[in-house]
Amino acid sequence: MSDPYETTEEHLERLLGRALNSFDLPDATVERLESALAHSTSLHSSHHSAGLHRETFQHAFLLADGSSLVLWELAHNAGRDGTTQHELYTEAAEVRLAASRLPRPAGTDAFGLPVGDDADLDADLDGDLEILATLMAARPAAARRIFIPDDSADHARRVLRRAENAGRPGPDIALRLSGAVAHQITQAFGRQCSVEGRDAGFTLYEHAFLLCDNSEVSLWEVEHTATPDGRHMCEVYETERAAREAMELRARVR
C-alpha cells in the first residue's frame, strides 16, 4: 500500500519528519535506511471508538546490501489537541506497548465497551485504589523467558534515556547493559484508576536482558499518566518492588 508516485527517499523523509519520536530511533537504524532502494507499507491494525482512533502500519524497506528493515508506525489522535500524531518504533513489541498505553474513551473498558452508568462509575472509582493495591501485591506466575537478539544494548539505552524519575538506575547498570545480547519485554501490570479526580493509567513492564556472560538483568519500567497535566511519564527502577511502591505512591496522591 505505497504511493506509486513517491520515491523511497521521499517516503522515508516524510515518515521520519512527521514522527514525534524520530530522534529516539537507533543511529544504526537511521544509517542503514540511508541505503534503502524500495519500500512497501501495509496497515497492520486499526481501532476506532468514540472519536478516538489508532492505526499501526508496517513499513518494510529493501536495502542496498540485499537485507530488509522494518519500521512500525503508530498513528493516533489521543493527544490533547485531537490532531493525528505519529510515532515510529523498530520493534513490533514496542509499537504494541505504545498502542496499549493510549487513553480510551471515558466510561469504556479496554475493548471500548460501556462499563455502566455514572452512578456505577462513581462507585467503581471509590474502590480503585484498593483494587490497585491488591493487584500490585500479586506477583505474576513465573514464565519461561524467550530472549530476542535485536539491538538489545541499544534498547536498554533507550529505556534508561526516557526515565524521568530521580531514582532511576545509574551508570553502573548502564555499563552492564551495554553488553546485552538479547532481551524480552513483558507487561507485569496494567490498570486505570482515579487520581485527584482524573482518570490515570498505570502500566508496569519488565525489560529482561541477557548479557554476554549468560547472566540476566531486568529493568522495571512504570508508565503512567498520574501527572499534574495528565501527560504520559516513564519511570525506571532496578527492582520490581521499587517500581510497585512508586506506582502505589503515585496512585495515592490526592
C-alpha positions in Angstrom: 0.0 0.0 0.0 2.6 2.5 -1.1 2.2 5.7 -3.1 3.4 4.8 -6.7 4.4 8.5 -7.3 6.5 8.7 -4.1 10.2 7.6 -4.2 11.6 5.6 -1.3 13.7 8.6 -0.3 10.7 10.9 -0.2 8.7 8.3 1.7 11.4 7.9 4.3 11.8 11.7 4.6 8.1 12.1 5.2 8.0 9.2 7.7 10.8 10.5 9.8 9.7 14.1 9.5 6.2 13.5 11.0 7.2 11.1 13.8 7.3 12.8 17.2 9.9 10.4 18.4 12.2 10.0 15.4 15.1 11.3 17.5 14.7 8.2 19.6 15.5 5.8 16.7 18.8 4.0 17.0 21.5 5.8 15.0 22.5 2.5 13.4 18.9 2.1 12.0 18.8 5.5 10.5 22.2 5.0 8.9 21.0 1.7 7.3 17.9 3.4 6.0 20.1 5.8 4.0 20.7 2.9 1.6 17.0 2.0 1.1 16.2 1.1 -2.5 12.5 0.2 -2.3 9.7 0.2 0.3 6.2 -1.2 1.0 3.6 0.0 3.5 0.8 -2.1 4.9 -1.9 -1.5 7.6 -1.3 -3.8 10.5 -4.1 -2.9 12.8 -6.8 -0.3 13.2 -9.2 0.7 16.1 -11.8 3.5 16.1 -14.1 4.2 19.1 -16.0 7.3 20.3 -13.9 9.8 18.3 -10.6 8.2 19.2 -8.6 6.3 16.6 -5.3 4.5 16.3 -3.7 2.6 13.5 -0.4 0.7 13.2 1.5 0.5 9.9 4.4 -1.7 8.9 6.9 0.0 6.6 9.3 -2.5 5.0 12.5 -1.3 3.3 14.8 -3.2 0.9 18.4 -2.1 1.5 21.3 -1.9 -0.9 23.1 -4.9 0.7 20.0 -7.1 0.0 18.8 -7.1 3.6 15.5 -5.7 4.7 14.5 -3.4 7.6 11.1 -2.8 9.1 9.7 0.3 10.9 6.5 0.2 12.8 4.4 3.4 12.8 1.6 4.2 15.3 -0.8 7.0 14.3 -3.4 8.2 16.8 -5.5 11.3 17.8 -5.2 10.7 21.6 -3.2 13.9 22.1 -4.6 17.0 23.9 -5.5 18.9 20.7 -7.0 15.8 18.9 -4.8 16.1 15.9 -3.2 12.9 14.4 0.2 12.2 15.8 2.8 9.7 14.6 5.3 7.6 16.4 8.0 5.2 15.0 9.4 2.1 16.5 11.9 -0.6 15.4 10.2 -3.5 17.2 6.6 -4.9 16.9 6.6 -5.3 20.7 7.3 -1.7 21.3 4.5 -0.4 19.0 2.1 -2.8 20.7 3.1 -1.4 24.1 2.8 2.2 22.8 -0.7 1.5 21.5 -1.8 -0.2 24.7 -0.9 2.9 26.8 -3.1 5.3 24.8 -6.2 6.6 26.6 -9.5 5.1 25.8 -13.0 6.8 25.7 -14.3 7.7 29.2 -16.7 5.1 30.5 -15.4 2.3 28.4 -13.3 -0.8 29.1 -10.2 -2.0 27.3 -12.3 -3.1 24.4 -14.1 0.3 24.1 -17.4 -1.1 25.5 -19.6 0.8 28.1 -19.0 -0.2 31.7 -22.2 1.2 33.2 -24.0 4.4 34.1 -22.5 7.4 36.0 -23.6 6.1 39.4 -21.9 2.8 38.8 -18.7 4.6 37.6 -18.6 6.7 40.8 -18.9 3.6 42.9 -16.1 1.9 40.9 -13.8 4.8 41.3 -14.2 4.6 45.1 -12.7 1.2 45.1 -9.9 1.8 42.5 -7.1 2.3 45.0 -8.0 -0.8 46.9 -8.1 -2.9 43.7 -4.8 -1.2 42.5 -3.0 -2.1 45.8 -4.3 -5.7 45.6 -3.3 -6.2 42.0 0.2 -4.7 42.6 0.7 -7.0 45.6 0.1 -10.1 43.4 3.1 -11.4 41.5 2.5 -12.9 38.1 3.2 -16.5 37.6 6.8 -17.3 36.6 7.1 -17.9 32.8 10.0 -19.2 30.7 11.9 -16.4 29.2 12.2 -16.1 25.5 15.0 -13.7 24.7 15.2 -11.9 21.4 18.6 -10.8 20.0 17.6 -7.5 18.4 19.9 -4.5 19.2 19.3 -5.2 22.9 22.1 -2.9 24.2 20.5 -0.1 22.2 17.1 -1.0 23.6 18.4 -0.8 27.1 20.0 2.6 26.4 16.6 4.0 25.1 14.7 2.6 28.2 17.2 4.3 30.5 17.2 7.6 28.5 13.4 8.0 28.7 13.3 7.5 32.5 12.3 10.7 34.3 12.4 9.6 38.0 15.1 10.7 40.4 15.8 7.1 41.5 16.5 5.7 38.0 19.4 3.2 37.5 22.8 4.8 37.4 25.9 4.5 35.2 26.9 1.1 36.6 23.7 -0.5 35.4 24.0 1.3 32.0 27.6 -0.1 31.7 26.4 -3.7 32.4 23.6 -3.4 29.9 25.9 -2.2 27.2 26.9 -5.8 26.9 23.3 -7.1 26.4 22.9 -9.6 23.6 19.1 -10.3 23.8 16.1 -9.1 25.7 12.4 -9.8 26.4 9.6 -7.3 27.2 6.8 -8.4 29.5 3.8 -6.5 30.8 3.5 -7.2 34.5 0.7 -5.0 35.5 -1.9 -2.6 33.9 -4.7 -0.6 35.5 -6.9 2.5 35.1 -7.9 4.4 38.3 -8.8 7.8 39.6 -6.1 10.1 40.9 -7.1 13.6 42.2 -10.4 13.3 40.3 -8.9 12.4 36.9 -8.6 9.1 35.1 -5.0 7.8 35.2 -3.4 4.8 33.7 -0.6 2.7 35.2 1.4 0.0 33.4 4.4 -1.9 34.6 6.8 -3.6 32.2 9.8 -5.8 32.8 12.6 -5.4 30.3 14.8 -8.5 30.9 18.2 -8.6 29.3 20.6 -11.5 28.6 24.2 -10.5 28.9 27.2 -11.9 27.1 28.3 -13.8 30.2 24.9 -15.5 30.3 23.7 -13.6 33.3 20.4 -11.7 33.3 19.5 -8.1 34.4 16.0 -6.6 34.5 14.8 -3.0 34.3 11.3 -2.3 35.6 9.5 0.5 33.7 6.5 2.3 35.1 4.4 4.2 32.5 1.6 6.4 33.9 -0.5 9.5 33.4 -0.7 10.4 37.1 0.9 13.8 36.4 -0.4 17.3 37.1 -1.2 17.9 33.4 -2.1 14.3 32.6 0.9 13.8 30.3 2.5 10.4 29.9 5.5 9.8 32.1 8.1 7.0 32.2 10.0 5.9 35.4 12.6 3.1 35.5 13.7 1.1 38.5 16.2 -1.6 39.2 13.8 -3.8 41.2 10.1 -4.8 40.9 9.5 -3.9 44.5 10.7 -0.3 44.0 8.6 0.0 40.8 5.4 -1.2 42.5 6.0 1.1 45.5 6.4 4.0 43.1 3.0 3.1 41.4 1.3 2.8 44.8 2.7 6.2 45.9 1.5 7.9 42.6 -1.9 6.3 42.9 -2.5 7.5 46.5 -1.8 11.2 45.7 -5.0 13.1 46.4 
